[in-house]
């Protein structure tokens, strides 16, 4: 039989487990979601946005470091805007795809898994991605405005690794903080999901 088992309460009486299709599970959980306290609904709805804001700050900090290393003084706003917007949008979208939506579709029932997913999203997408994104952007600006001597073709990879490594080292605390915050949010989301499942159950 296809589908998943889920408790379907009716008033104060708990009915027998039923197999539901994924659309039915999502519809059922969304109905329960509206019954949560307002504070928990806001956390679940907007929590990933806070991780996204942290990612934006990480992008701006990484952008500033690379600009200093490459002696770039031009195009400050042009380079800062995408470094604030793209990490925010990417982090929110990925967090929604790997944590929020799987919970609301009944596909993520493991608290540890939610924490791990949240932590990895925070560190890789919310921390490492902005740093990696800032490198080619500032490399292009350095080449365009001739602010730093560019290496010969054979030494290109070694040169950019030498530029990237100290910035990554200075940003390591950001990766750790983002991982911790992402894991916390994953745990928080899962605890809200557990409360969601308990709504309407008989005691």
C-alpha positions as CSV (number, residue, x, y, z in Angstrom):
1,X,0.0,0.0,0.0
2,X,1.4,3.4,-1.0
3,X,1.5,6.4,1.3
4,X,2.5,6.9,4.9
5,X,0.8,6.3,8.3
6,X,-0.3,9.3,10.2
7,X,-2.7,9.9,13.1
8,X,-6.0,11.5,12.1
9,X,-7.8,12.9,15.1
10,X,-11.6,13.6,15.1
11,X,-12.7,15.7,18.0
12,X,-11.3,14.2,21.1
13,X,-11.3,10.6,19.7
14,X,-8.2,9.3,18.0
15,X,-9.1,7.3,15.0
16,X,-7.2,4.4,13.6
17,X,-4.0,5.0,11.7
18,X,-4.6,5.7,8.0
19,X,-2.3,5.6,5.0
20,X,-2.3,9.0,3.3
21,X,-0.8,10.3,0.1
22,X,1.7,13.1,0.4
23,X,-0.7,15.8,-0.7
24,X,-3.2,14.6,2.0
25,X,-0.4,14.7,4.6
26,X,0.6,18.2,3.6
27,X,-3.0,19.4,3.7
28,X,-3.5,17.7,7.1
29,X,-0.4,19.2,8.6
30,X,-1.1,22.7,7.2
31,X,-4.5,22.6,8.9
32,X,-2.8,21.8,12.2
33,X,-0.2,24.5,11.6
34,X,-2.9,27.2,11.8
35,X,-3.7,25.9,15.3
36,X,-0.2,26.5,16.7
37,X,0.5,29.5,18.9
38,X,1.3,32.6,16.9
39,X,4.9,32.8,18.3
40,X,5.7,29.3,17.0
41,X,4.1,29.9,13.7
42,X,6.3,33.0,13.3
43,X,9.4,31.0,14.2
44,X,8.6,28.3,11.7
45,X,7.7,30.8,9.0
46,X,10.5,33.4,9.4
47,X,13.2,31.5,11.2
48,X,15.1,30.7,8.0
49,X,15.2,34.4,7.3
50,X,17.4,35.0,10.3
51,X,19.9,32.4,9.0
52,X,19.6,34.2,5.6
53,X,20.4,37.5,7.2
54,X,23.5,36.0,8.8
55,X,24.5,34.7,5.4
56,X,24.2,38.2,4.0
57,X,26.5,39.6,6.7
58,X,28.9,36.8,6.0
59,X,28.9,37.8,2.3
60,X,29.5,41.4,3.1
61,X,32.4,40.6,5.4
62,X,34.0,38.2,2.9
63,X,33.6,40.8,0.2
64,X,35.3,43.4,2.4
65,X,38.2,41.0,3.1
66,X,38.8,40.2,-0.6
67,X,38.6,43.9,-1.5
68,X,41.4,44.7,1.0
69,X,43.6,41.8,-0.1
70,X,43.2,42.8,-3.8
71,X,43.4,46.6,-3.1
72,X,40.0,47.3,-4.7
73,X,38.5,50.7,-4.0
74,X,36.1,51.0,-6.9
75,X,32.6,49.6,-7.4
76,X,31.9,49.3,-3.7
77,X,28.1,49.3,-4.0
78,X,28.1,47.1,-7.1
79,X,30.0,44.4,-5.3
80,X,28.2,44.7,-2.0
81,X,24.6,44.4,-3.3
82,X,24.8,40.9,-4.8
83,X,26.9,39.7,-1.8
84,X,24.0,40.7,0.5
85,X,21.1,39.5,-1.7
86,X,22.3,36.2,-3.2
87,X,23.4,34.5,0.0
88,X,20.2,35.5,1.7
89,X,17.9,34.2,-1.1
90,X,20.0,31.0,-1.5
91,X,20.1,30.2,2.2
92,X,16.4,30.7,2.7
93,X,15.5,28.6,-0.3
94,X,17.9,25.7,0.6
95,X,16.8,25.7,4.3
96,X,13.2,25.6,3.2
97,X,13.9,22.8,0.8
98,X,15.9,20.6,3.2
99,X,14.2,21.4,6.5
100,X,11.0,23.3,6.5
101,X,9.2,21.6,3.6
102,X,10.2,18.0,4.5
103,X,8.8,18.6,8.0
104,X,5.5,20.0,6.7
105,X,5.2,17.0,4.3
106,X,5.9,14.4,6.9
107,X,9.3,13.4,5.4
108,X,11.6,14.5,8.2
109,X,10.7,12.8,11.5
110,X,14.2,12.5,13.0
111,X,15.3,15.3,15.4
112,X,19.0,14.6,14.8
113,X,18.5,14.6,11.1
114,X,16.8,18.0,11.3
115,X,19.7,19.3,13.4
116,X,22.3,17.9,11.0
117,X,20.5,19.3,7.9
118,X,20.2,22.7,9.6
119,X,23.8,22.7,10.7
120,X,25.1,21.7,7.2
121,X,22.9,24.3,5.5
122,X,24.1,27.0,7.9
123,X,27.8,26.2,7.5
124,X,27.9,25.3,3.8
125,X,25.2,27.5,2.3
126,X,25.1,30.2,4.9
127,X,28.8,30.4,5.6
128,X,31.0,28.9,2.9
129,X,28.9,29.8,-0.1
130,X,29.2,33.6,0.4
131,X,33.0,33.3,0.7
132,X,33.3,31.3,-2.5
133,X,30.9,33.7,-4.2
134,X,32.9,36.7,-3.2
135,X,36.2,35.4,-4.8
136,X,35.3,35.4,-8.5
137,X,33.4,38.7,-8.1
138,X,36.4,40.5,-6.7
139,X,38.8,38.7,-9.0
140,X,36.9,40.2,-11.9
141,X,37.0,43.7,-10.3
142,X,40.7,43.4,-9.6
143,X,41.4,42.4,-13.2
144,X,39.1,45.2,-14.6
145,X,40.5,48.0,-12.5
146,X,44.1,46.6,-12.4
147,X,44.3,47.0,-8.6
148,X,46.5,43.9,-8.1
149,X,49.0,42.3,-10.4
150,X,47.5,39.3,-12.1
151,X,49.5,36.0,-12.2
152,X,50.6,34.3,-15.3
153,X,48.3,31.6,-16.7
154,X,50.3,28.7,-15.3
155,X,50.2,30.2,-11.7
156,X,46.6,31.2,-11.8
157,X,45.3,28.5,-9.5
158,X,48.1,28.8,-7.0
159,X,47.6,32.6,-6.8
160,X,43.8,32.4,-6.1
161,X,44.3,29.7,-3.5
162,X,46.8,32.0,-1.8
163,X,44.2,34.8,-1.9
164,X,41.3,32.5,-0.7
165,X,43.1,30.7,2.1
166,X,43.7,33.6,4.5
167,X,40.2,34.9,4.0
168,X,38.7,31.5,4.7
169,X,40.8,31.3,7.9
170,X,39.6,34.6,9.1
171,X,36.0,33.6,8.3
172,X,36.2,30.2,10.1
173,X,34.4,31.6,13.1
174,X,31.5,32.6,10.8
175,X,31.2,29.0,9.5
176,X,31.1,27.7,13.1
177,X,28.5,30.2,14.2
178,X,26.3,29.5,11.2
179,X,26.6,25.8,11.8
180,X,25.5,26.2,15.4
181,X,22.7,28.5,14.6
182,X,21.5,26.3,11.7
183,X,21.5,23.3,14.0
184,X,19.6,25.1,16.7
185,X,17.0,26.2,14.1
186,X,16.7,22.7,12.9
187,X,16.1,21.5,16.4
188,X,13.6,24.3,17.0
189,X,11.7,23.5,13.8
190,X,11.5,19.8,14.7
191,X,10.2,20.6,18.2
192,X,7.4,22.7,16.6
193,X,6.7,19.8,14.2
194,X,6.3,17.4,17.2
195,X,3.8,19.9,18.8
196,X,2.1,20.0,15.4
197,X,1.6,16.2,15.4
198,X,0.2,16.3,19.0
199,X,-2.5,18.8,18.2
200,X,-5.9,17.1,18.6
201,X,-4.6,13.9,20.2
202,X,-6.5,12.3,23.0
203,X,-4.8,12.2,26.4
